[in-house]
Amino acid sequence: EEQTLQTKARSRSFSKHTVPKPTQNDLLSALHRAFSIQDHPIDKIHFNIITSTVGAVNPVYVVDIVDAPFDVPSRLILKVMNTYWNKTHKCTNESMTMKFLYDMTIQGNITGIKRQMIPKIYDFDDKGTVMSDCQLHYILMEFLPGKPLSDFDLNQVDSIQLHQFMDQLADFYVLIKSMCITQRIEGCFARLQYLNSDSLEVTADISVDSDLGYPPQLTFIDYILTNLIIRRDHCSQMMEYDSTFYNTVIEKANILIKYLQENKTKLNQLLSWSTNKNDANRLHISHTDLHSGNILVDPLTLNITGIIDWEFANLLHPHVDWEPETLFPQGEVQRFTEKVKQRWHTIQTKFPSYAGVLGGIFFFTSIK
């Protein structure tokens, strides 16, 4: 309910932050840099808007190229960062995360993840210098087929297809969590680099939060407190839309903030994270926005064809993760949990030194 109200409020308050549509010259500049196109007739390039939710999210365009030059796909996705948001860090974070996961996949270091689950990033501009007409921050990426999972009522789909979908998501979920990132701070990514296939070891440069703009956090409670305080203040700005609702949210947030501040030392001892590769509290890559709208599936088979929108990707404590309840019908959450546990046993066998990270994955589903 809160998200729905916030989306409506943002749609109004962000109207003055409308993102301009890329010009033909802008698109030609982007294609030239990505694919080294020279002297390609500008009137042969056509692109069409597939969604225009400007204000609440970023505009996304399908780029259909007529008579595409050699080695240039005939269809691409152009994602443009909304000027209201932290566009530079969002662009960098999403691009670096997806490039890393894509490269890991095609190298075969993450076995079990289908190649088409992560779109290939052809190019990105996090400075707004390539598209000189509109000075847009953008990502140019592979077009993946499929429809959002949100288009389907999972209570009505064939149970065999649903369980096959759950298998594929569990494979992806567990293997992403298996990477060992030896970092001490929570935050978004400025860079990700794969080090060792025998241990799935990864190094990362951590940046400010791509959503709210706060600096990297040293402890789990710092992370939660910072988020709570910023989001509480955002609710204060939305009182005109529903004062009764937001007053209730703010009151509850204040109670929780007070409790966390008073018990910060004790809670940090309980929920500390570490760089120990054998520690269940090791930080891991998290999508953080893995709702049904960000999972593409084949409409006939429900096979996963893509996992998109990594702009909020974060290096997080395993206690911070999405809830299975948000994706699966009632009664199927436990089944997914068991599928994850089964796969984790396989990972433990293959990479015994890097086991244990699932210790807190279902933290928010069990704490009341």
PAMI-480184 format. One line per 8 residues: number of its first residue (from 1); their letters; for each residue y, x, z of C-alpha. Coordinates in pm, 1 decimal. Layout:
REM PAMI-480184
NUM) a) Y:X:Z | ...
END
This chain:
REM PAMI-480184
1) eeqtlqtk) 0.0:0.0:0.0 | 237.1:281.4:89.3 | 164.3:459.4:-239.0 | 231.3:141.2:-438.0 | 565.8:88.1:-266.5 | 662.6:451.8:-309.1 | 577.6:439.9:-678.7 | 800.4:134.7:-726.3
9) arsrsfsk) 1080.0:300.6:-532.9 | 1047.0:622.5:-729.4 | 1052.6:434.4:-1058.9 | 1397.5:304.6:-966.1 | 1543.5:611.1:-797.0 | 1416.7:851.5:-1063.2 | 1554.3:658.0:-1361.6 | 1849.4:896.2:-1382.4
17) htvpkptq) 1602.4:1184.6:-1411.7 | 1456.7:1066.4:-1741.8 | 1286.4:1350.6:-1925.8 | 1409.7:1386.5:-2284.9 | 1155.8:1353.6:-2562.6 | 1079.4:1690.3:-2728.9 | 1245.7:1734.2:-3064.2 | 1060.1:1844.2:-3376.0
25) ndllsalh) 1219.9:2186.9:-3339.1 | 1102.8:2203.4:-2977.1 | 746.1:2123.1:-3075.6 | 749.5:2368.1:-3365.5 | 871.1:2643.1:-3127.9 | 591.3:2565.1:-2883.8 | 325.0:2564.2:-3155.8 | 461.6:2885.8:-3304.2
33) rafsiqdh) 434.6:3067.8:-2972.4 | 90.5:2926.7:-2891.0 | -71.3:2982.9:-3230.7 | 161.1:3225.3:-3413.8 | 241.8:2962.5:-3678.1 | 490.3:3082.4:-3936.8 | 667.1:2884.5:-4206.6 | 468.8:2565.6:-4143.9
41) pidkihfn) 659.6:2263.8:-4283.4 | 820.2:2081.3:-3995.5 | 768.6:1739.7:-4157.1 | 391.1:1791.6:-4135.7 | 396.7:1779.7:-3756.2 | 374.3:1437.2:-3592.9 | 337.9:1351.9:-3226.4 | 310.0:1016.4:-3050.4
49) iitstvga) 372.8:912.4:-2690.2 | 58.4:782.9:-2522.5 | 223.3:713.4:-2187.3 | 584.6:706.2:-2073.8 | 570.9:675.8:-1695.8 | 887.1:883.2:-1670.5 | 1013.5:906.6:-1313.4 | 693.5:864.0:-1111.8
57) vnpvyvvd) 485.3:1113.0:-1310.7 | 524.5:1351.0:-1601.6 | 541.9:1234.8:-1965.2 | 228.3:1314.6:-2165.1 | 219.6:1326.5:-2544.5 | -62.6:1337.6:-2793.8 | 26.0:1588.2:-3065.3 | -144.3:1501.6:-3394.1
65) ivdapfdv) -89.6:1775.2:-3651.1 | -125.3:1681.2:-4016.0 | -275.6:1958.6:-4233.2 | -308.6:2181.7:-3928.9 | -292.7:2554.9:-4005.9 | -601.8:2767.1:-3956.2 | -718.9:2794.5:-3593.5 | -482.0:2519.1:-3478.8
73) psrlilkv) -649.6:2204.3:-3340.7 | -556.1:1882.3:-3517.6 | -494.3:1709.7:-3184.0 | -337.0:1854.4:-2868.5 | -194.3:1733.4:-2539.8 | 163.7:1819.0:-2446.6 | 247.7:1763.1:-2079.8 | 617.7:1782.6:-1992.6
81) mntywnkt) 729.5:1836.0:-1632.4 | 968.3:1580.8:-1486.5 | 1304.9:1739.2:-1407.8 | 1316.4:1561.2:-1070.0 | 1010.7:1740.8:-937.1 | 951.0:2105.9:-854.7 | 890.8:2161.9:-1225.2 | 861.7:2542.1:-1231.5
89) hkctnesm) 600.1:2567.6:-957.4 | 413.6:2258.2:-1081.9 | 389.4:2404.0:-1430.4 | 274.7:2745.8:-1306.5 | 29.7:2606.9:-1052.3 | -142.8:2365.7:-1291.0 | -156.4:2614.2:-1578.5 | -292.7:2902.6:-1372.2
97) tmkflydm) -553.3:2687.9:-1200.5 | -681.1:2530.6:-1522.4 | -682.6:2860.0:-1713.3 | -884.4:3019.5:-1436.0 | -1137.8:2735.4:-1410.9 | -1171.2:2715.1:-1789.0 | -1224.8:3091.2:-1823.6 | -1478.2:3090.5:-1540.2
105) tiqgnitg) -1664.2:2809.7:-1713.7 | -1692.4:2960.7:-2060.9 | -1792.6:3296.9:-1913.1 | -2085.5:3119.0:-1749.6 | -1993.5:3234.8:-1401.0 | -1984.1:2879.5:-1272.4 | -2313.8:2744.7:-1395.3 | -2353.7:2371.8:-1405.9
113) ikrqmipk) -1996.7:2278.0:-1498.5 | -1981.3:2128.1:-1844.4 | -1746.5:2316.7:-2073.8 | -1544.6:2005.0:-2157.5 | -1462.3:1920.9:-1796.3 | -1157.7:2150.6:-1791.8 | -907.7:2138.2:-2081.3 | -823.3:2471.0:-2240.0
121) iydfddkg) -462.7:2579.2:-2185.9 | -318.8:2710.0:-2512.0 | 23.2:2794.4:-2372.5 | 276.9:2694.8:-2107.6 | 642.8:2757.9:-2036.2 | 751.0:2746.8:-1671.9 | 1104.4:2868.1:-1748.1 | 1223.4:2611.2:-2003.9
129) tvmsdcql) 1319.3:2868.0:-2267.0 | 1079.3:2795.1:-2556.3 | 1190.5:2436.6:-2624.8 | 1553.6:2535.0:-2657.4 | 1681.7:2190.8:-2763.5 | 1571.4:2014.3:-2443.9 | 1484.5:2315.2:-2222.6 | 1159.1:2151.9:-2112.0
137) hyilmefl) 892.8:2296.7:-1886.4 | 562.0:2212.9:-2052.2 | 188.5:2276.5:-2086.1 | 16.5:2268.1:-2425.3 | -352.5:2201.5:-2376.3 | -675.4:2084.8:-2533.1 | -722.9:1714.8:-2603.1 | -1029.3:1580.8:-2423.5
145) pgkplsdf) -1188.7:1247.7:-2527.1 | -1270.2:971.5:-2284.7 | -1104.8:705.6:-2071.5 | -989.0:724.8:-1708.3 | -1251.4:623.7:-1456.1 | -990.8:382.3:-1319.0 | -1045.1:165.3:-1629.3 | -1392.4:74.9:-1503.4
153) dlnqvdsi) -1513.4:-146.7:-1219.7 | -1782.0:72.1:-1064.9 | -1926.6:-232.7:-892.1 | -2016.8:-367.2:-1235.8 | -2144.0:-57.1:-1420.3 | -2509.7:25.4:-1470.7 | -2649.9:191.3:-1156.1 | -2826.0:465.2:-1356.0
161) qlhqfmdq) -2498.1:558.2:-1525.5 | -2313.2:549.6:-1192.8 | -2563.8:782.8:-1026.4 | -2553.7:1015.8:-1325.2 | -2175.2:1028.4:-1292.4 | -2212.7:1104.4:-920.8 | -2454.6:1388.3:-1002.7 | -2204.8:1545.9:-1241.4
169) ladfyvli) -1915.7:1515.4:-997.1 | -2124.7:1659.3:-711.9 | -2216.5:1959.6:-932.7 | -1851.0:2022.8:-1008.3 | -1736.6:1964.0:-652.2 | -1983.8:2196.3:-483.0 | -1950.1:2481.3:-729.9 | -1569.3:2482.3:-710.0
177) ksmcitqr) -1599.2:2499.5:-331.5 | -1841.8:2792.1:-361.6 | -1578.2:3041.5:-472.4 | -1479.8:3289.9:-204.5 | -1101.2:3333.4:-192.8 | -1009.4:3590.7:69.7 | -660.1:3470.8:153.1 | -498.1:3397.4:487.1
185) iegcfarl) -238.2:3139.0:386.6 | -244.3:2787.8:244.6 | -43.1:2715.8:-68.1 | -35.7:2669.4:-444.5 | -126.5:2929.0:-704.4 | 91.7:3180.1:-882.2 | -218.2:3360.6:-1006.5 | -598.0:3340.4:-982.0
193) qylnsdsl) -832.2:3621.3:-1079.2 | -1210.6:3636.3:-1079.1 | -1357.8:3952.3:-922.2 | -1733.5:3938.9:-874.0 | -2002.3:3718.8:-1031.9 | -2258.9:3818.4:-769.5 | -2049.1:3671.5:-491.5 | -1815.9:3427.2:-671.9
201) evtadisv) -1529.5:3625.1:-519.3 | -1177.3:3537.7:-633.4 | -835.4:3679.7:-552.6 | -522.8:3463.7:-554.9 | -145.9:3501.4:-529.8 | -10.4:3211.6:-325.8 | 316.0:3032.5:-402.1 | 525.1:2752.0:-250.0
209) dsdlgypp) 388.3:2398.6:-246.4 | 426.4:2251.1:-595.1 | 488.7:1898.6:-463.9 | 718.0:1922.9:-162.0 | 845.8:2278.7:-207.2 | 768.9:2418.6:137.6 | 650.1:2780.9:172.8 | 284.8:2883.1:226.7
217) qltfidyi) 149.9:2787.5:570.0 | -29.3:3015.3:815.2 | -235.4:2754.9:1001.3 | -397.9:2419.1:937.8 | -176.9:2239.6:1192.3 | 135.3:2395.7:1038.3 | 21.1:2253.9:705.2 | -31.7:1902.6:845.5
225) ltnliirr) 290.6:1903.2:1048.0 | 499.8:2019.5:754.0 | 353.4:1747.8:530.9 | 396.1:1476.5:793.1 | 758.8:1560.9:866.5 | 858.2:1576.3:498.7 | 675.2:1253.7:411.9 | 817.9:1075.9:716.5
233) dhcsqmme) 1166.2:1172.0:600.8 | 1082.7:1041.2:252.6 | 984.4:708.9:408.4 | 1323.7:696.2:580.7 | 1487.2:710.4:237.2 | 1284.6:407.5:119.7 | 1382.8:164.3:394.8 | 1581.0:-49.0:149.6
241) ydstfynt) 1259.4:-143.3:-31.2 | 1057.5:-260.0:270.5 | 1214.1:-184.8:608.0 | 936.8:-352.8:810.6 | 659.8:-156.2:644.2 | 835.1:180.1:648.6 | 947.7:138.5:1007.9 | 582.0:100.4:1103.7
249) viekanil) 483.7:407.6:901.7 | 762.1:614.8:1058.0 | 670.5:504.5:1411.7 | 307.2:606.8:1360.3 | 410.7:935.4:1198.1 | 635.4:1018.7:1494.5 | 349.0:957.6:1738.9 | 118.8:1189.1:1544.2
257) ikylqenk) 388.5:1454.9:1496.6 | 460.0:1456.2:1871.3 | 89.6:1488.5:1953.0 | 35.2:1774.9:1707.3 | 340.8:1962.2:1832.2 | 232.7:1929.4:2195.4 | -125.3:2038.2:2122.9 | -62.0:2282.2:1840.3
265) tklnqlls) -213.4:2591.8:2006.2 | -534.4:2417.3:2112.7 | -581.1:2245.8:1775.2 | -521.9:2566.7:1581.8 | -793.9:2736.2:1784.5 | -1029.4:2450.4:1701.4 | -939.6:2430.0:1332.6 | -847.8:2786.8:1245.7
273) wstnknda) -923.1:2929.8:902.8 | -1032.0:3279.6:820.8 | -1103.4:3522.0:537.4 | -1457.3:3586.6:661.7 | -1683.3:3517.3:365.0 | -1947.9:3367.5:595.7 | -1705.3:3137.4:775.3 | -1720.0:2762.6:721.8
281) nrlhisht) -1343.2:2751.7:767.6 | -1275.5:2973.8:467.3 | -1000.3:2842.8:239.9 | -1103.8:2697.0:-95.8 | -959.8:2558.6:-420.4 | -888.9:2188.5:-393.4 | -763.8:1950.8:-662.7 | -595.1:1737.2:-388.5
289) dlhsgnil) -531.2:1448.2:-629.2 | -880.5:1368.3:-753.4 | -844.5:993.6:-787.7 | -1012.8:782.2:-1054.3 | -715.6:812.2:-1290.2 | -764.5:1188.5:-1314.7 | -1132.1:1179.3:-1413.8 | -1207.4:1111.5:-1782.2
297) vdpltlni) -1543.4:960.0:-1874.4 | -1729.6:854.3:-2186.2 | -1685.5:474.5:-2197.9 | -2043.2:424.8:-2320.9 | -2232.6:660.1:-2089.5 | -1990.7:725.3:-1800.3 | -2051.4:1099.5:-1847.3 | -1756.5:1304.5:-1724.4
305) tgiidwef) -1556.6:1444.0:-2016.0 | -1263.6:1590.7:-1826.9 | -1097.3:1648.9:-1490.4 | -722.5:1665.6:-1539.7 | -385.0:1684.9:-1362.7 | -422.8:1998.5:-1150.8 | -50.9:2026.8:-1071.5 | -115.8:1969.1:-699.1
313) anllhphv) -405.8:2217.4:-681.1 | -400.2:2406.8:-355.0 | -574.8:2671.5:-153.4 | -672.5:2458.0:144.0 | -872.9:2442.0:461.6 | -1208.5:2263.5:400.9 | -1092.2:1992.8:642.7 | -832.8:1885.4:387.1
321) dwepetlf) -996.4:1709.4:97.7 | -1018.4:1383.4:-92.6 | -1223.6:1099.5:49.3 | -1531.4:977.9:-142.3 | -1436.3:621.8:-46.1 | -1149.1:636.8:-292.5 | -1387.8:673.2:-586.7 | -1715.8:499.7:-511.6
329) pqgevqrf) -1813.4:140.8:-436.2 | -1894.9:48.7:-78.9 | -2248.3:159.3:-0.7 | -2245.6:451.8:-247.6 | -2044.5:701.9:-42.2 | -2347.1:810.9:160.5 | -2544.9:862.5:-158.9 | -2274.8:1095.3:-292.5
337) tekvkqrw) -2266.2:1281.0:40.3 | -2640.6:1342.2:15.5 | -2607.9:1465.2:-342.7 | -2345.5:1718.1:-228.0 | -2568.3:1836.2:57.2 | -2864.9:1882.3:-176.8 | -2659.3:2093.0:-414.3 | -2516.2:2297.4:-133.5
345) htiqtkfp) -2869.7:2399.3:-33.0 | -2915.9:2536.1:-387.3 | -2590.3:2731.3:-364.7 | -2696.0:2875.9:-28.8 | -3012.9:3004.3:-191.8 | -2828.1:3162.3:-485.6 | -2530.4:3298.5:-292.2 | -2649.4:3326.6:69.6
353) syagvlgg) -2348.8:3531.3:185.2 | -2105.5:3260.5:79.2 | -2260.3:2957.9:244.8 | -2103.1:2726.1:497.4 | -1780.8:2610.2:335.9 | -1892.7:2246.6:337.3 | -1867.6:2233.5:715.6 | -1556.0:2016.5:708.4
361) iffftsik) -1552.4:1855.3:365.3 | -1590.5:1504.6:505.2 | -1349.5:1560.0:792.3 | -1122.7:1266.3:714.7 | -1414.8:1030.0:653.5 | -1553.9:1091.7:1001.6 | -1241.9:1122.6:1219.7 | -1104.9:783.0:1323.5
END
